Amino acid sequence: MGKKDKRPKRVNIKKERQRLIKEKKKLLPKQDLQVDKKATKKIDIRLEKETRLYWVRAISGALSGLIGRLLFDLYGWRLLIWMLCFWIITPFFVSFIVYKYEYDKEEWSWKNIIKPGIGIFFLLFMIVTVITHTFLAFL
């Protein structure tokens, strides 16, 4: 009879880890995964709405600056009031009339409509109006 080896058996960590991952996947019920997909579906829909509103705000910021300066020759306080009108009215118009989004009465808040794209609106408005004002000043 030979000597018994008292050293612990060598374990391949990668294989052991893969085996444990497979066991965990088998233990997880498939129904829980489907519930998670439905929960993220609401989030995905909300994010898609906010993304659309964001890009509408970006385009409306640039266009309102261009129209206000070129067509109506606004500057100073009148241009500020023009910007604020577009800043506040455009998202509600687009949200309720153009895209016809439906909001839950419990979750609805006017802040959810105003918030997406405030920064890009202001940035593009300022860039476009400064550039057009500079060109008009040199003409």
VMD Tcl script that builds the backbone (N, CA, C; Angstrom):
set m [mol new atoms 417]
animate dup $m
set s [atomselect $m all]
$s set {name element resname resid chain x y z} {
  {N N MET 1 A 0.833 -1.160 0.000}
  {CA C MET 1 A 0.000 0.000 0.000}
  {C C MET 1 A 0.880 1.225 0.000}
  {N N GLY 2 A 0.506 2.121 -0.899}
  {CA C GLY 2 A 1.297 3.331 -1.036}
  {C C GLY 2 A 0.866 4.404 -0.058}
  {N N LYS 3 A 1.693 5.388 0.023}
  {CA C LYS 3 A 1.383 6.522 0.886}
  {C C LYS 3 A 0.254 7.341 0.292}
  {N N LYS 4 A -0.610 7.851 1.149}
  {CA C LYS 4 A -1.662 8.752 0.675}
  {C C LYS 4 A -1.097 10.154 0.627}
  {N N ASP 5 A -1.452 10.861 -0.450}
  {CA C ASP 5 A -0.974 12.242 -0.606}
  {C C ASP 5 A -1.827 13.155 0.259}
  {N N LYS 6 A -1.193 13.850 1.199}
  {CA C LYS 6 A -1.926 14.715 2.115}
  {C C LYS 6 A -2.143 16.113 1.547}
  {N N ARG 7 A -1.516 16.390 0.424}
  {CA C ARG 7 A -1.707 17.705 -0.195}
  {C C ARG 7 A -3.108 17.789 -0.804}
  {N N PRO 8 A -3.683 19.002 -0.788}
  {CA C PRO 8 A -5.016 19.136 -1.399}
  {C C PRO 8 A -4.942 18.952 -2.916}
  {N N LYS 9 A -6.052 18.489 -3.450}
  {CA C LYS 9 A -6.141 18.247 -4.884}
  {C C LYS 9 A -6.080 19.571 -5.637}
  {N N ARG 10 A -5.349 19.613 -6.737}
  {CA C ARG 10 A -5.249 20.835 -7.535}
  {C C ARG 10 A -6.563 21.047 -8.280}
  {N N VAL 11 A -7.050 22.282 -8.230}
  {CA C VAL 11 A -8.326 22.619 -8.853}
  {C C VAL 11 A -8.066 23.645 -9.946}
  {N N ASN 12 A -8.623 23.375 -11.113}
  {CA C ASN 12 A -8.525 24.344 -12.197}
  {C C ASN 12 A -9.606 25.400 -11.953}
  {N N ILE 13 A -9.184 26.599 -11.632}
  {CA C ILE 13 A -10.112 27.655 -11.221}
  {C C ILE 13 A -11.055 28.044 -12.355}
  {N N LYS 14 A -10.544 28.134 -13.573}
  {CA C LYS 14 A -11.388 28.537 -14.710}
  {C C LYS 14 A -12.517 27.543 -14.948}
  {N N LYS 15 A -12.178 26.253 -14.923}
  {CA C LYS 15 A -13.208 25.235 -15.144}
  {C C LYS 15 A -14.236 25.236 -14.016}
  {N N GLU 16 A -13.747 25.397 -12.802}
  {CA C GLU 16 A -14.649 25.415 -11.646}
  {C C GLU 16 A -15.600 26.611 -11.717}
  {N N ARG 17 A -15.072 27.730 -12.123}
  {CA C ARG 17 A -15.897 28.941 -12.240}
  {C C ARG 17 A -16.964 28.776 -13.317}
  {N N GLN 18 A -16.577 28.232 -14.469}
  {CA C GLN 18 A -17.540 27.995 -15.543}
  {C C GLN 18 A -18.633 27.025 -15.088}
  {N N ARG 19 A -18.242 25.998 -14.328}
  {CA C ARG 19 A -19.216 25.031 -13.828}
  {C C ARG 19 A -20.208 25.705 -12.878}
  {N N LEU 20 A -19.711 26.585 -12.012}
  {CA C LEU 20 A -20.595 27.293 -11.083}
  {C C LEU 20 A -21.534 28.246 -11.815}
  {N N ILE 21 A -21.042 28.902 -12.851}
  {CA C ILE 21 A -21.890 29.809 -13.640}
  {C C ILE 21 A -23.013 29.026 -14.313}
  {N N LYS 22 A -22.698 27.859 -14.872}
  {CA C LYS 22 A -23.725 27.032 -15.513}
  {C C LYS 22 A -24.780 26.578 -14.507}
  {N N GLU 23 A -24.336 26.217 -13.312}
  {CA C GLU 23 A -25.287 25.801 -12.275}
  {C C GLU 23 A -26.212 26.942 -11.877}
  {N N LYS 24 A -25.676 28.139 -11.757}
  {CA C LYS 24 A -26.508 29.293 -11.397}
  {C C LYS 24 A -27.522 29.598 -12.488}
  {N N LYS 25 A -27.110 29.470 -13.747}
  {CA C LYS 25 A -28.050 29.716 -14.845}
  {C C LYS 25 A -29.199 28.715 -14.821}
  {N N LYS 26 A -28.897 27.476 -14.471}
  {CA C LYS 26 A -29.946 26.463 -14.396}
  {C C LYS 26 A -30.910 26.742 -13.244}
  {N N LEU 27 A -30.388 27.286 -12.154}
  {CA C LEU 27 A -31.222 27.549 -10.981}
  {C C LEU 27 A -32.145 28.748 -11.164}
  {N N LEU 28 A -31.727 29.727 -11.964}
  {CA C LEU 28 A -32.551 30.924 -12.151}
  {C C LEU 28 A -33.797 30.582 -12.960}
  {N N PRO 29 A -34.964 30.932 -12.463}
  {CA C PRO 29 A -36.178 30.681 -13.252}
  {C C PRO 29 A -36.262 31.645 -14.442}
  {N N LYS 30 A -36.798 31.148 -15.531}
  {CA C LYS 30 A -36.897 31.960 -16.742}
  {C C LYS 30 A -37.955 33.048 -16.608}
  {N N GLN 31 A -38.927 32.879 -15.744}
  {CA C GLN 31 A -39.981 33.871 -15.576}
  {C C GLN 31 A -39.433 35.182 -15.043}
  {N N ASP 32 A -38.468 35.130 -14.153}
  {CA C ASP 32 A -37.884 36.352 -13.605}
  {C C ASP 32 A -37.232 37.182 -14.709}
  {N N LEU 33 A -36.613 36.518 -15.671}
  {CA C LEU 33 A -35.982 37.245 -16.770}
  {C C LEU 33 A -37.026 37.962 -17.619}
  {N N GLN 34 A -38.180 37.340 -17.825}
  {CA C GLN 34 A -39.231 37.968 -18.611}
  {C C GLN 34 A -39.813 39.175 -17.889}
  {N N VAL 35 A -39.962 39.109 -16.593}
  {CA C VAL 35 A -40.471 40.238 -15.818}
  {C C VAL 35 A -39.503 41.408 -15.922}
  {N N ASP 36 A -38.210 41.132 -15.863}
  {CA C ASP 36 A -37.218 42.193 -15.982}
  {C C ASP 36 A -37.296 42.864 -17.352}
  {N N LYS 37 A -37.531 42.097 -18.402}
  {CA C LYS 37 A -37.631 42.682 -19.739}
  {C C LYS 37 A -38.827 43.624 -19.827}
  {N N LYS 38 A -39.934 43.270 -19.194}
  {CA C LYS 38 A -41.095 44.152 -19.207}
  {C C LYS 38 A -40.813 45.429 -18.434}
  {N N ALA 39 A -40.096 45.314 -17.337}
  {CA C ALA 39 A -39.770 46.495 -16.538}
  {C C ALA 39 A -38.852 47.430 -17.315}
  {N N THR 40 A -37.891 46.875 -18.029}
  {CA C THR 40 A -36.998 47.732 -18.807}
  {C C THR 40 A -37.708 48.279 -20.033}
  {N N LYS 41 A -38.761 47.639 -20.449}
  {CA C LYS 41 A -39.485 48.132 -21.613}
  {C C LYS 41 A -40.079 49.508 -21.331}
  {N N LYS 42 A -40.632 49.712 -20.132}
  {CA C LYS 42 A -41.152 51.032 -19.770}
  {C C LYS 42 A -40.038 52.064 -19.736}
  {N N ILE 43 A -38.910 51.660 -19.202}
  {CA C ILE 43 A -37.770 52.573 -19.142}
  {C C ILE 43 A -37.294 52.906 -20.546}
  {N N ASP 44 A -37.239 51.901 -21.416}
  {CA C ASP 44 A -36.801 52.139 -22.792}
  {C C ASP 44 A -37.742 53.087 -23.514}
  {N N ILE 45 A -39.036 52.930 -23.292}
  {CA C ILE 45 A -40.009 53.821 -23.930}
  {C C ILE 45 A -39.823 55.247 -23.436}
  {N N ARG 46 A -39.646 55.405 -22.121}
  {CA C ARG 46 A -39.441 56.744 -21.569}
  {C C ARG 46 A -38.157 57.374 -22.102}
  {N N LEU 47 A -37.091 56.591 -22.194}
  {CA C LEU 47 A -35.831 57.119 -22.712}
  {C C LEU 47 A -35.944 57.489 -24.188}
  {N N GLU 48 A -36.708 56.714 -24.936}
  {CA C GLU 48 A -36.912 57.043 -26.346}
  {C C GLU 48 A -37.666 58.366 -26.486}
  {N N LYS 49 A -38.680 58.573 -25.643}
  {CA C LYS 49 A -39.412 59.841 -25.657}
  {C C LYS 49 A -38.490 61.003 -25.318}
  {N N GLU 50 A -37.675 60.827 -24.282}
  {CA C GLU 50 A -36.772 61.899 -23.871}
  {C C GLU 50 A -35.725 62.183 -24.938}
  {N N THR 51 A -35.275 61.153 -25.640}
  {CA C THR 51 A -34.295 61.353 -26.707}
  {C C THR 51 A -34.905 62.146 -27.850}
  {N N ARG 52 A -36.130 61.811 -28.213}
  {CA C ARG 52 A -36.799 62.584 -29.270}
  {C C ARG 52 A -36.972 64.042 -28.862}
  {N N LEU 53 A -37.433 64.248 -27.630}
  {CA C LEU 53 A -37.605 65.625 -27.154}
  {C C LEU 53 A -36.270 66.359 -27.098}
  {N N TYR 54 A -35.204 65.662 -26.763}
  {CA C TYR 54 A -33.874 66.266 -26.710}
  {C C TYR 54 A -33.472 66.800 -28.082}
  {N N TRP 55 A -33.634 65.980 -29.116}
  {CA C TRP 55 A -33.219 66.416 -30.454}
  {C C TRP 55 A -34.156 67.473 -31.022}
  {N N VAL 56 A -35.426 67.419 -30.652}
  {CA C VAL 56 A -36.340 68.493 -31.057}
  {C C VAL 56 A -35.911 69.801 -30.420}
  {N N ARG 57 A -35.506 69.740 -29.159}
  {CA C ARG 57 A -35.028 70.951 -28.481}
  {C C ARG 57 A -33.761 71.481 -29.140}
  {N N ALA 58 A -32.875 70.581 -29.550}
  {CA C ALA 58 A -31.638 71.013 -30.202}
  {C C ALA 58 A -31.952 71.737 -31.511}
  {N N ILE 59 A -32.820 71.159 -32.307}
  {CA C ILE 59 A -33.176 71.771 -33.594}
  {C C ILE 59 A -33.941 73.066 -33.376}
  {N N SER 60 A -34.879 73.064 -32.430}
  {CA C SER 60 A -35.659 74.283 -32.197}
  {C C SER 60 A -34.795 75.395 -31.617}
  {N N GLY 61 A -33.769 75.066 -30.853}
  {CA C GLY 61 A -32.859 76.089 -30.336}
  {C C GLY 61 A -32.103 76.780 -31.452}
  {N N ALA 62 A -31.579 75.989 -32.374}
  {CA C ALA 62 A -30.839 76.573 -33.493}
  {C C ALA 62 A -31.773 77.368 -34.406}
  {N N LEU 63 A -32.931 76.808 -34.707}
  {CA C LEU 63 A -33.861 77.498 -35.612}
  {C C LEU 63 A -34.449 78.758 -34.992}
  {N N SER 64 A -34.766 78.721 -33.713}
  {CA C SER 64 A -35.330 79.921 -33.091}
  {C C SER 64 A -34.297 81.041 -33.038}
  {N N GLY 65 A -33.044 80.699 -32.817}
  {CA C GLY 65 A -31.997 81.718 -32.847}
  {C C GLY 65 A -31.817 82.296 -34.234}
  {N N LEU 66 A -31.838 81.438 -35.230}
  {CA C LEU 66 A -31.665 81.885 -36.615}
  {C C LEU 66 A -32.849 82.723 -37.079}
  {N N ILE 67 A -34.054 82.261 -36.812}
  {CA C ILE 67 A -35.253 82.994 -37.232}
  {C C ILE 67 A -35.374 84.313 -36.485}
  {N N GLY 68 A -35.138 84.278 -35.190}
  {CA C GLY 68 A -35.259 85.504 -34.395}
  {C C GLY 68 A -34.279 86.581 -34.822}
  {N N ARG 69 A -33.086 86.190 -35.183}
  {CA C ARG 69 A -32.073 87.187 -35.551}
  {C C ARG 69 A -32.186 87.597 -37.012}
  {N N LEU 70 A -32.410 86.645 -37.911}
  {CA C LEU 70 A -32.445 86.978 -39.338}
  {C C LEU 70 A -33.773 87.586 -39.775}
  {N N LEU 71 A -34.876 86.942 -39.453}
  {CA C LEU 71 A -36.168 87.395 -39.968}
  {C C LEU 71 A -36.750 88.566 -39.182}
  {N N PHE 72 A -36.676 88.494 -37.869}
  {CA C PHE 72 A -37.318 89.524 -37.055}
  {C C PHE 72 A -36.349 90.576 -36.528}
  {N N ASP 73 A -35.063 90.414 -36.792}
  {CA C ASP 73 A -34.027 91.363 -36.385}
  {C C ASP 73 A -34.110 91.667 -34.886}
  {N N LEU 74 A -34.209 90.603 -34.096}
  {CA C LEU 74 A -34.298 90.749 -32.646}
  {C C LEU 74 A -32.903 90.731 -32.030}
  {N N TYR 75 A -32.716 91.535 -31.014}
  {CA C TYR 75 A -31.501 91.492 -30.205}
  {C C TYR 75 A -31.819 92.103 -28.854}
  {N N GLY 76 A -30.977 91.809 -27.891}
  {CA C GLY 76 A -31.187 92.328 -26.539}
  {C C GLY 76 A -32.320 91.618 -25.826}
  {N N TRP 77 A -33.139 92.427 -25.128}
  {CA C TRP 77 A -34.230 91.879 -24.324}
  {C C TRP 77 A -35.273 91.171 -25.173}
  {N N ARG 78 A -35.531 91.677 -26.368}
  {CA C ARG 78 A -36.525 91.023 -27.233}
  {C C ARG 78 A -36.063 89.623 -27.638}
  {N N LEU 79 A -34.768 89.482 -27.904}
  {CA C LEU 79 A -34.237 88.165 -28.252}
  {C C LEU 79 A -34.292 87.219 -27.046}
  {N N LEU 80 A -34.069 87.743 -25.855}
  {CA C LEU 80 A -34.176 86.931 -24.638}
  {C C LEU 80 A -35.612 86.438 -24.442}
  {N N ILE 81 A -36.581 87.321 -24.618}
  {CA C ILE 81 A -37.990 86.925 -24.486}
  {C C ILE 81 A -38.361 85.914 -25.568}
  {N N TRP 82 A -37.868 86.116 -26.782}
  {CA C TRP 82 A -38.081 85.179 -27.892}
  {C C TRP 82 A -37.539 83.793 -27.517}
  {N N MET 83 A -36.331 83.769 -26.957}
  {CA C MET 83 A -35.716 82.503 -26.558}
  {C C MET 83 A -36.538 81.822 -25.465}
  {N N LEU 84 A -36.973 82.567 -24.470}
  {CA C LEU 84 A -37.743 81.973 -23.379}
  {C C LEU 84 A -39.084 81.424 -23.860}
  {N N CYS 85 A -39.709 82.116 -24.807}
  {CA C CYS 85 A -40.978 81.609 -25.360}
  {C C CYS 85 A -40.762 80.267 -26.051}
  {N N PHE 86 A -39.737 80.182 -26.884}
  {CA C PHE 86 A -39.455 78.914 -27.548}
  {C C PHE 86 A -39.024 77.856 -26.544}
  {N N TRP 87 A -38.297 78.276 -25.539}
  {CA C TRP 87 A -37.786 77.358 -24.538}
  {C C TRP 87 A -38.923 76.677 -23.776}
  {N N ILE 88 A -39.982 77.420 -23.485}
  {CA C ILE 88 A -41.072 76.887 -22.668}
  {C C ILE 88 A -42.194 76.286 -23.515}
  {N N ILE 89 A -42.556 76.929 -24.618}
  {CA C ILE 89 A -43.722 76.500 -25.395}
  {C C ILE 89 A -43.425 75.314 -26.307}
  {N N THR 90 A -42.271 75.286 -26.948}
  {CA C THR 90 A -41.960 74.248 -27.936}
  {C C THR 90 A -42.080 72.823 -27.402}
  {N N PRO 91 A -41.515 72.479 -26.231}
  {CA C PRO 91 A -41.617 71.078 -25.801}
  {C C PRO 91 A -43.050 70.609 -25.551}
  {N N PHE 92 A -43.909 71.490 -25.035}
  {CA C PHE 92 A -45.304 71.099 -24.819}
  {C C PHE 92 A -46.024 70.922 -26.152}
  {N N PHE 93 A -45.779 71.818 -27.085}
  {CA C PHE 93 A -46.381 71.717 -28.411}
  {C C PHE 93 A -45.966 70.411 -29.083}
  {N N VAL 94 A -44.680 70.120 -29.052}
  {CA C VAL 94 A -44.177 68.904 -29.696}
  {C C VAL 94 A -44.674 67.658 -28.975}
  {N N SER 95 A -44.662 67.683 -27.657}
  {CA C SER 95 A -45.037 66.508 -26.884}
  {C C SER 95 A -46.512 66.151 -27.039}
  {N N PHE 96 A -47.394 67.158 -26.999}
  {CA C PHE 96 A -48.827 66.875 -27.009}
  {C C PHE 96 A -49.464 66.940 -28.392}
  {N N ILE 97 A -48.955 67.769 -29.286}
  {CA C ILE 97 A -49.602 67.944 -30.585}
  {C C ILE 97 A -48.892 67.174 -31.693}
  {N N VAL 98 A -47.569 67.272 -31.775}
  {CA C VAL 98 A -46.846 66.610 -32.860}
  {C C VAL 98 A -46.716 65.109 -32.598}
  {N N TYR 99 A -46.091 64.737 -31.477}
  {CA C TYR 99 A -45.876 63.318 -31.181}
  {C C TYR 99 A -47.060 62.657 -30.487}
  {N N LYS 100 A -47.938 63.426 -29.867}
  {CA C LYS 100 A -49.133 62.928 -29.176}
  {C C LYS 100 A -48.784 61.846 -28.148}
  {N N TYR 101 A -47.808 62.157 -27.298}
  {CA C TYR 101 A -47.433 61.227 -26.239}
  {C C TYR 101 A -48.546 61.143 -25.205}
  {N N GLU 102 A -48.742 59.934 -24.675}
  {CA C GLU 102 A -49.710 59.738 -23.605}
  {C C GLU 102 A -48.942 59.554 -22.299}
  {N N TYR 103 A -49.310 60.325 -21.305}
  {CA C TYR 103 A -48.646 60.258 -20.009}
  {C C TYR 103 A -49.613 59.713 -18.973}
  {N N ASP 104 A -49.091 58.939 -18.023}
  {CA C ASP 104 A -49.909 58.479 -16.901}
  {C C ASP 104 A -50.204 59.662 -15.997}
  {N N LYS 105 A -51.436 59.751 -15.529}
  {CA C LYS 105 A -51.809 60.883 -14.677}
  {C C LYS 105 A -51.042 60.871 -13.361}
  {N N GLU 106 A -50.711 59.684 -12.867}
  {CA C GLU 106 A -49.985 59.597 -11.604}
  {C C GLU 106 A -48.515 59.966 -11.765}
  {N N GLU 107 A -47.917 59.617 -12.898}
  {CA C GLU 107 A -46.491 59.842 -13.108}
  {C C GLU 107 A -46.196 61.142 -13.841}
  {N N TRP 108 A -47.202 61.793 -14.393}
  {CA C TRP 108 A -46.979 62.956 -15.228}
  {C C TRP 108 A -46.503 64.139 -14.404}
  {N N SER 109 A -45.559 64.873 -14.972}
  {CA C SER 109 A -45.082 66.102 -14.365}
  {C C SER 109 A -44.589 67.003 -15.488}
  {N N TRP 110 A -44.857 68.287 -15.381}
  {CA C TRP 110 A -44.423 69.208 -16.429}
  {C C TRP 110 A -42.902 69.267 -16.497}
  {N N LYS 111 A -42.228 68.908 -15.406}
  {CA C LYS 111 A -40.768 68.917 -15.398}
  {C C LYS 111 A -40.199 67.854 -16.331}
  {N N ASN 112 A -40.918 66.735 -16.487}
  {CA C ASN 112 A -40.452 65.683 -17.385}
  {C C ASN 112 A -40.457 66.134 -18.839}
  {N N ILE 113 A -41.281 67.108 -19.169}
  {CA C ILE 113 A -41.332 67.618 -20.535}
  {C C ILE 113 A -40.317 68.739 -20.727}
  {N N ILE 114 A -40.138 69.563 -19.726}
  {CA C ILE 114 A -39.224 70.704 -19.829}
  {C C ILE 114 A -37.759 70.271 -19.746}
  {N N LYS 115 A -37.438 69.303 -18.897}
  {CA C LYS 115 A -36.046 68.957 -18.599}
  {C C LYS 115 A -35.198 68.500 -19.782}
  {N N PRO 116 A -35.634 67.545 -20.612}
  {CA C PRO 116 A -34.704 67.026 -21.619}
  {C C PRO 116 A -34.292 68.092 -22.627}
  {N N GLY 117 A -33.014 68.341 -22.719}
  {CA C GLY 117 A -32.488 69.215 -23.759}
  {C C GLY 117 A -32.394 70.681 -23.424}
  {N N ILE 118 A -32.484 71.069 -22.172}
  {CA C ILE 118 A -32.381 72.492 -21.829}
  {C C ILE 118 A -31.009 73.024 -22.202}
  {N N GLY 119 A -29.981 72.273 -21.871}
  {CA C GLY 119 A -28.612 72.720 -22.137}
  {C C GLY 119 A -28.306 72.841 -23.608}
  {N N ILE 120 A -28.699 71.849 -24.403}
  {CA C ILE 120 A -28.410 71.885 -25.839}
  {C C ILE 120 A -29.212 72.988 -26.509}
  {N N PHE 121 A -30.430 73.253 -26.025}
  {CA C PHE 121 A -31.229 74.345 -26.571}
  {C C PHE 121 A -30.502 75.670 -26.388}
  {N N PHE 122 A -30.084 75.939 -25.162}
  {CA C PHE 122 A -29.414 77.201 -24.862}
  {C C PHE 122 A -28.092 77.310 -25.608}
  {N N LEU 123 A -27.324 76.228 -25.644}
  {CA C LEU 123 A -26.026 76.242 -26.322}
  {C C LEU 123 A -26.174 76.538 -27.809}
  {N N LEU 124 A -27.051 75.822 -28.482}
  {CA C LEU 124 A -27.216 76.042 -29.921}
  {C C LEU 124 A -27.853 77.388 -30.215}
  {N N PHE 125 A -28.768 77.820 -29.367}
  {CA C PHE 125 A -29.361 79.143 -29.545}
  {C C PHE 125 A -28.277 80.214 -29.493}
  {N N MET 126 A -27.422 80.135 -28.482}
  {CA C MET 126 A -26.373 81.146 -28.320}
  {C C MET 126 A -25.352 81.090 -29.447}
  {N N ILE 127 A -24.938 79.897 -29.847}
  {CA C ILE 127 A -23.950 79.777 -30.922}
  {C C ILE 127 A -24.503 80.344 -32.218}
  {N N VAL 128 A -25.722 79.951 -32.572}
  {CA C VAL 128 A -26.317 80.405 -33.836}
  {C C VAL 128 A -26.560 81.907 -33.819}
  {N N THR 129 A -27.080 82.447 -32.726}
  {CA C THR 129 A -27.352 83.892 -32.696}
  {C C THR 129 A -26.067 84.706 -32.691}
  {N N VAL 130 A -25.043 84.251 -32.005}
  {CA C VAL 130 A -23.770 84.991 -32.011}
  {C C VAL 130 A -23.157 84.989 -33.405}
  {N N ILE 131 A -23.178 83.852 -34.073}
  {CA C ILE 131 A -22.604 83.779 -35.424}
  {C C ILE 131 A -23.405 84.635 -36.394}
  {N N THR 132 A -24.734 84.539 -36.371}
  {CA C THR 132 A -25.532 85.353 -37.299}
  {C C THR 132 A -25.421 86.838 -36.968}
  {N N HIS 133 A -25.373 87.182 -35.698}
  {CA C HIS 133 A -25.215 88.591 -35.328}
  {C C HIS 133 A -23.861 89.125 -35.806}
  {N N THR 134 A -22.821 88.300 -35.698}
  {CA C THR 134 A -21.492 88.709 -36.169}
  {C C THR 134 A -21.498 88.917 -37.678}
  {N N PHE 135 A -22.104 88.007 -38.413}
  {CA C PHE 135 A -22.170 88.170 -39.869}
  {C C PHE 135 A -22.978 89.399 -40.255}
  {N N LEU 136 A -24.087 89.628 -39.563}
  {CA C LEU 136 A -24.904 90.801 -39.879}
  {C C LEU 136 A -24.190 92.098 -39.510}
  {N N ALA 137 A -23.365 92.081 -38.491}
  {CA C ALA 137 A -22.632 93.287 -38.092}
  {C C ALA 137 A -21.571 93.646 -39.124}
  {N N PHE 138 A -20.993 92.655 -39.789}
  {CA C PHE 138 A -19.957 92.924 -40.782}
  {C C PHE 138 A -20.524 93.233 -42.156}
  {N N LEU 139 A -21.809 93.048 -42.365}
  {CA C LEU 139 A -22.405 93.366 -43.676}
  {C C LEU 139 A -22.690 94.816 -43.837}
}
mol reanalyze $m
mol bondsrecalc $m
mol representation Tube
mol addrep $m
